C-alpha cells in the first residue's frame, strides 16, 4: 500500500481508526512498502512504518518499540 495516494490514505486510516475505537487502542500502526511517519487523528496516533523496519524492530507487549 502506498499512502501517498489519497484514496488509499483515506481508506486505510479511517478503517484503522474505526478498529481502534472498537478495540480501545490509541496507538495504531500502518505497515507500508517504504513510507515512514506519524499521523495524529483526534486522540489516536497512527504510526507509519516501512515493512523492513517493522520486521527488524523488537516490540513490547503494549506494541511499543523497544
N, C-alpha and C positions, 0 to 999 in steps of 0.2 A: 504494500500500500504506500502511496506517496501522498503525504498530507499537503503538498503544495497545490494539489488540485482541490478547488473549492468544494466540489461535490463530495469528494472523499472525506475531506476535513469535517464538513457538517455532519455527514452520516456517522462517521466513527466517533467523534467527540460526543454527539448527542446520545448515541447508543451507550457509550461508556458512562456518561453522567446518569442516565436512567438506571443502568445496572448498579452504579454506586449508591444511588438513592435507595433502591430496593434492598441492597445488601448492607447498607450502613457504612460504606467505605468512602473515605475522603481523599485518600492518596491513590491515584489511579495511573496506569501506565499503558502507553501505546507503543508497540514494538514496530519499527519501520525498517526499510532497507538501509537507509543512510542518513536519515534526518535526526536531529537532536534538539531538545528544547524543553520548555515548560510553559504550560498554559494554565492560567487561573480563571476558573468559571465559578463565580459565587464563592461558596465555601470549599469547592473542590480544587485540587491541584492535579493536573494531568501531565505526567512526565512523558516526554517523547524520547525514545532511546533507540539507537541502531541495533539491529539483531546481533552483530558481533560483540558489542559491548554488553548487551543483555546476557548473552551466553557465557561471557567471561567474568561476570560480576557475581560475587557471593552475596546472598540475601539473607536477612534475619527473618524470624517468624512473623514479623509485622509487615514485611515487604519492603523494608528499607535496606539500601545497600550497605554492606559492611566496609 
